[in-house]
């Protein structure tokens, strides 16, 4: 485990806790702009799949403990834990696997949504969740389109800037 990656991973977790607070304070709407997703995806792209997975697992848990967001009430917190863990892992694995950044990003988004669907399905089978499929599609995808657009714009820009900075010898952590 590289110390720099642990430090950067901790930064991404902290950013994943603080960024949604700012969105809610400014009333931008976390469900619409998905601010917790951005640091997790960045962690996957910059630090790799393992660290992306860890950042994705820890961010919603710590955010819930410190801020109450996402709420514990099923299925929100379990969905966010699985979705973000899948995002971080898939982003790192797909990008390190030689994929184009946009293909890796879209692939990670799809894998994350599949993870959410699995949680909902298992919750329906074993825990009595009563969430119609349309509610999942509407809430998780349609309402999140502005956030998805933001992610498609900002994440490749930040990842490329990070890579350029590292190639110039700016950081030893990645």
N, C-alpha and C positions, 0 to 999 in steps of 0.2 A: 504494500500500500504506500503510495507516494504521499508525502506530507503535503505537497502543494495541491494535489488532487483532493485531499481531505479538506483543506482550507477552502478551495474553490467550491467544492460540494457544499460545505457549510454556508458559504456565501449564497449559493443558489437556493438552499433551503430557507435561509433568512429572507431573501428576496421574495420567495414564494409565499411567505407569511405576511410580509409588509406590503407588497404590491396590491393584493386584494383589499387591504384596509384603505389604501389611498383611493382605489376605485370606488369603494363604497362611500367614503367620506365626500368625494367629489360627485357622488351619485351618477357614476358612469354605468354602473350595473355589471356585477361580476358574472352573472349568467350570460350576459350578452358578449362581453369582451374577454372572458376567460383568462384573467390575469395570472392565476396560479399556474396555468399551463406553460406560459412563456419560460420561466426559469427552469422548469423541469425539462422541457425540450432542449433548451440551451445546454443544460448539464449533460444530456445524452449526446448531443453533437460535439461538445467541447471535451468532455471528460470520458466519454465512452459509455457503453451499455450498462456495465455493472454499476458505475456511479450514477448514471441516469436512473436506473432502477431504484437505488437507495434514496436518491433525492425525491423521486416520485412517491416512494413509500412514506418517507418521513415528513414531507411538506404538508400534506393534508392532516396528518395526525397532530403535528405540532401546531398547525394553524388552528385546529379545533381546540386543542388544549389552551392555547393562549388567547384566542379570539372568539371561540364558539362557532367559527366558520371553517369548513362546512358543518352543518348541524349533525349531531350524532344520530338523529332519528333515521331509521332505515328508510330508504336505502342510500341516502346521500353520502355519508362518510365512507361506507364500504365501497360504493361506486367510485368515488373520487380516488380512494387509495389504489384500487385496481387500475382504473383508467390512467392515472398519472404514472404509476409504476410501469405500465405497458408503454406509455409514451416515451419515458426515459430510456427504457431498455431497447425498444424498437428503433428509436432515433439513433442511438449509438451503434447498434448492430447493423442497421441498414446503411448508415453513412460510412462506417468503417469498412463495410463490405463493398465499398466502391461505387455505391449508388450516387447519382446526382443529388444535390442537396434538396431540390424540390421533390424528387421521387421519394427520397428518404423521409422527408417531412410529411408528405401526404400518406405514405405507408404507415408512419408512426401514428398519425391521426386515425387511420382506419383501424389499426391494431388496438389503439386505446378505446375506440368506440365498440369494438368487438368485445373487449374485456368488460366494458360496462354492461353490454348486453348479456354476457355470461353471468355476471353478478345478479342482474335482474331476473334472469331465467332461473338460476339456482335459488334465489330468494323467493320466487313465486312457488317453486316446487317444495322447498323445505322450510321456509320461514313465513309463508303466507302473505308475501308482498302482493298487493293488488294494483299493479301499474299496467295500464293498457300499453300496447306496443306503440300506438300513436303518440301517447304522452312522452314516451322515451324519445321517439324520433323528433317530435316537436320541441321538447325541452332541451334535448342534448345536441341536436344538430341544427335544426332550423333557427332556433333562437340564438345559437352560437355562431351563425354565419359571419356577423361582423368580427367576432374574435378570430375566427378561422382566417378571414381575409387579413387581419392585422398580423397574425402569425406567419402567413405566407409572405408577407412583405418584410416584417422586421427580423424574423429569425435568420433567414439567409444573409441579410445585410450584416447582422451582428456576428454570425459565425464566420463569414468571409473577413470581416474586420479583425476578428480574433486571430484567424489563421495568418493574415498579413502581418499583424503585430508580432506573432510568434516567429514568423519567417525572418522578420527584421531583427530578431534577437531580443525582443522585449520581455519575454517571460520564459521561465524554465519549467513551468508547471504543467504544460500539456504535451 
